[in-house]
Amino acid sequence: MFNTRGWIALGLLSAFAVPAMAQSFRVQCPTSTITHPTAANNNSEPAYAAPTYRPTTGSSDYTSGKTGPVNGAIKCQQISGGDGYATMGDGTQTYLFSFGPLSGVTDIALGKPGTEYPNVFNVPFPVSTSNFLVPGDPATTIGAVTVPLTPAQLGTLAAYNYNGAVGLDYDIANIASIYDISEAGNVVTVITNVPLDLNLKPGDKVTISGSPPPAGDVPAGYVGTFTVTAVNVANAFFPASYAFRYTATATGLAEVTMSSTAVASIPKALDGHVDPRQIMDVGVLNGNIPAPLMAIDEDDEFFLTLTNVGMIMRPDLFEQHTVHFHGYPNASAFYDGVPDASVAINIAASFTYYYLAPDAGTYFWHCHITPPEHLQMGMVGQLYVRPRQNRVALNGNLYTARQQQDLDLRTACVSANDILCSNPLPVANTGALQVAGGQYAYNDGDGTTRYDVEYPLQIHGFDPNFHFVGMTFNPEGFADMKDKYFLLNGRSYPDTLSAGPLQTQSADGVNHFSQPLSAIITIPHGGRALLRISDLDVSEYQTLASLGIPMQVIGYNAKLLRDQAGNNLYYTTNSITLAGGESLDVILDACAVRGPAPTYTCTTAMAAGTYYLYTPNLDHLSNDAENFGGLMTEVHVN
Ligand SMILES: [Cu+2]
């Protein structure tokens, strides 16, 4: 069947005479940007003391109006879009349309976010320790292990610590023949015979070679390895992009024109070039449910590369995929992933999405191509943004730090002039101070969303019939869709109680990690666990109840539960109900009696033991069969 829209698009393209472009895999993770200018500072989160940007009167320009410190860092991640398998609690293999990790592969397998700083992401696979990544890695390399992984095998996984961008490789060294070399003082201008858009930039090393007189025509003073001082130099011969400058020691060197021996060589560089074989080896049938976990901090810039590796089990389909951050304040509609209004990624192509991180909270993400189908089939992932308050210095006043955010129009939340303010100042300064390693769900300003451990928990449902016809080339009945497998982090009870990633042998004959996230909640003595719950179920509402430990709901759809006057509207319940497309934040407090503000010290801890999170919708406690599957997991209180 011809795609009518495709023909219209072709017509428009030819009207603008855009040259035909081959699709390719690329990856992008800059070490610095305009708003994060110092590369060395972008590999960790600096402390938050004051806002980055305070607009001055009459100025709307970032640099001239900037009066504060640089906050946040740069984060990067690469994912594949394609297909794969998961194994359900009753042993049934389920076919997925899915996303898989193409960076942070070890962290993902360990149940952590695969979001990395540039100094981790921009690292090619270490060829010296192993030849190359093979299909199924890291599951394949960890070896033929039993499921679930034993503690010793988990240790092996932790030792397998490659988290860089899969396929990232050096672009080859470039050699350009030189047309002209001239000198003014000791500033040398080199004009080559080709455009030097090969990532050459000031600070790079370049090696000039050539035969000196009398046999050759290149004075020895030009020859050697130098640091480039300028690129894109206007000159009398060729476009500026053909020329660069460096500084020589010798002066008064004669000009060389149309040399037959002079050559500039530019060292190999990491410029986003990837080896497509590694992308295909690791990305194909690499489906994960939930899709790779992402986590960023407020003030970060996030570069997320989606690589569409195609769906091997459905070669008849030419499905595009996108990434849609659900409910997220986007940097631009261009990166929203809704195919009608932004780009979609074709098979054999990569695209890097760009996000800012303005508002803390629990979000989630999914593919936005034919959402009922691609969501049902497994293209659903978790995403959260950590608040600035985590980065307030030890003993800093949380209320004062929260007030600082109102000085920057980009981060301000002032109820008096913003009725949509999602994170108002608390009604009073409780005097809550930052504690060592303090982690919070929101910029609460009063310490009430502090937690000791956090667990992303994705609720999802599968219709096994839909997955089966989706795998077997049959038309899918959308109106008949009815979820019958009920999943927490892609697993049904009792698989929810397995530590470590679950493996599945896929159609390529090798094992792949398929369901990396455990759903066991472990709370330290008297501690607090933040459950970041999201529901991406397509056809069912889902209810999750807590037996023995009250659920305190502190946030809903990535918004702090607080009125515009600053009163906390948290409520305590024993069950929550979510529809697909909703998220909420729940704190399970293993403390029976807690002291008052500002420290909220636990005076009586709950008894150690095993508690349960389960669905009281009893038909959701099995996977379309007796006594197996369903939405249930354990809470271990130490
Ligand atoms: Cu998709």
Residues whose N, C-alpha, C, O or C-beta is under 5 A from the ligand:
A	BS01	CU	Q320 H321 T322 C367 I369 H374 M379
